[in-house]
Amino acid sequence: MAKQKPFETSGNYDNTMAGSFVLEPTFWDGINVRETIESIAMAIVLAMTFKTLQAEAYIIPTGSMAPTLMGQHVEVACSDCDYYFQVGATAEGPSGRVPRGANQSIDKYRLHKVRCPLTFEIRELARVGATLPKDANGQPIMPQANDESFAGDRIVVSKLEHLWREPQRWDVIVFKYPGAAKANYIKRLVGLPGESLTINNGDVYTQATDTLDANLPRTQTIARKPPGKLAKIAIPVQDSYYFSSAMRKAGMPPSWIPDGTRQLNSPGPSWHEKCVAETQWKVQADGDEPATYALAAPANPNGQYDWLRFRHMVPRQAHWQAVRSGEPLPTDYIDSPGHLVTDYYCYNDGMMYADTAESHNWDFSRFGGNWVGDLVMEAEVTVGPQGTLALDAVEGGVHFLCEIDVATGQATLSSKVSAEGVTVRFADQTSLDDSKNASLQFETPLKGAGSYQIRYANCDDRIYLWIDDQEVEIPGEGCYVRSGQLTPYYDDQDYGDARPLGVGFQGGELSIERLKVFRDFYYLGRNDFNVATLSSLRDRSGAGVSRSRMLQYYESPIHWGSPEFREWFEGFDQNLPLKWGDEAYKLTEDQFFPMGDNSPQSEDARKWQAPNYVERRFMIGRALMVYWPHTWNSPLYWPNFNRMRIIH
């Protein structure tokens, strides 16, 4: 399948949801007409019966819930990969708090540049009244109507539901702000009445306030997301359909590469010879076509898997400047084992005209400051009648390996520990085998030859598996108990967290047409806002780590075992008790704790000077759906119907 061009549809899905295709603005080409008609009908019915149903409509002004819900924003197609994404523009909206200069030809607080979350290429917007960007021939690009910002999502809120249904954790709720009850806020409900809540390494932990036990193990208190919720809210990191043709021409391999021989640094004129020549994989990644992968019988003669592994690579501005100048990418960059996935938010990564003088620091000032080990992968696979499909998710030097016998559908989930001082067992197990590896047996609907959509996740100390968008039941819900320090891992024999996801096969035929990667939310704690990096990492003195130092290490796996790097993660030792003292948020009866999905830029209960909770009497209701999308500037008054959807 060829890459999508700007303003073409590739499906009926929204790119803010895991398991989806890209959000696109056109209507007729490829759209699911039935779902759209049903959404429009639902909006009309709700509009006509607001008073009867006690439902109410709101417009989102800010990006505190992005990418789940958008405030004032711009919608951009990447000029190189054609991926469609959104960047916040709150200052341009009616709620913008930045004064605008009446005599300025351009407003310095308008968005000027944005960055694609998949290729990290920077695009300059062509906006009325601003200096216009130039095309490849040096000619100014005329102002683009759709480069102007759009109003936030319009949502419908159920105001009666809480009368018969108690608010649930992870619901998206609307409430009166406790510090000014005339202001309505929208956030995700995380803490429930009678709980104490604390945050560590991006995860949420809760336990009953009246029986608070400061020594209770982490695994007994972690708040896990339901599978249906996680599948909808995970944040996109990579999609094999959307790639940089320019980077590919400069020698950049695809994000998923064969890993059978570890010959990445061997001599060769191209990445293909370096990565593929000695494996069973046939990789097609030429020109403007998305990469496809095929593995044909005979099986690996050693009875081992042939692996594809995900390598996250973040090009910097210097890399893009070299590519645009016709220069090859540096060898040390192309041959890197891989970078860590971080809590990067594309929505927050817009540069205003006022920021232009700081553009040389853009790399270090805006990239995520926290390693995210909670990842989700998707693959569209076609298998023959026999063989074993393997799915691997790595976190902190532990491989969570799911092996599925294609002929029978039987699956084995096991943990393989590479890091020293670490053990893992699944919740249903009471002991480990001699190798300190745990395993579970269960059945899956992946049985026999055919095409399947696979989604596999390691989030919140739980393993999730979906086949064709249906959750697979794993004993003990796939929950596991981990001990030891949680630190990124890499050595000469194991790529570890430098290749955190893998798809392998043995004993038959396999082809893959599409691979995608998502990450879970990373919630910042109370004290993480006190450092410029918005990071949970601390040195031995308790001070925040500098952004430049942090990113240097995030991109250098060879340094992950160093004492300095491991020191930064000492607060994430799974054997240490959590901080249930002053750093915890304690709730009593009829008190709720909300947080925004856009954790670095959400003014929520973590930051309020007012009480750090919402009383039940201030609750308005649960957000149900985006009922009417913004209209496009061109064509005029043409609604962006693809954003009409249920809110998860």
Secondary structure, 3 states (H helix, E strand, C coil): CCCCCCCCCCCCCCCCCCCCCCCCCCCCCCCCHHHHHHHHHHHHHHHHCHHHHCEEEEECCCCCCCCCCCCCEEEEECCCCCCEEEEECHHHCCCCCCCCCCCCCCCCCCEEEEECCCCCCEEECCCCCCCCCECCCCCECCCCHHHCCECCCEEEEECCHHHHCCCCCCCEEEEECCCCCCCEEEEEEEECCCEEEEEECEEEEEEEHHHCCCCCCHHHCECCCCHHHHHHHCEEEEECCCCCHHHHHCCCCCCEEECCCCCCCCCCCCHHHHHCCCCCEEEECCCCCCCEEEECCCCCCCCCCEEEEECCCCCCHHHHHHHHCCCCCCHHHHCCCCCCCECCCHHHCCEEHHHHHHHHHHHHHHCCCCECCCEEEEEEEEECCCCEEEEEEEECCEEEEEEEECCCCEEEEEEEECCCCCEEEECCCCCCCCCCCCEEEEECCCCCCEEEEEEEEEECCEEEEEECCEECCCHHHHEEEEECECCCCCECCECHHHCCEEEEEECCCEEEEEEEEEECCCECCHHHHHCCCCCCCECCCCCECCHHHHHHHHCCHHHCCCHHHHHHCHHHECCCCCCCCCCCEECCCCEEEEECCCHHHCCCCCCCCCCCCEEHHHEEEEEEEEEECCEECCCCCEECHHHCEECC
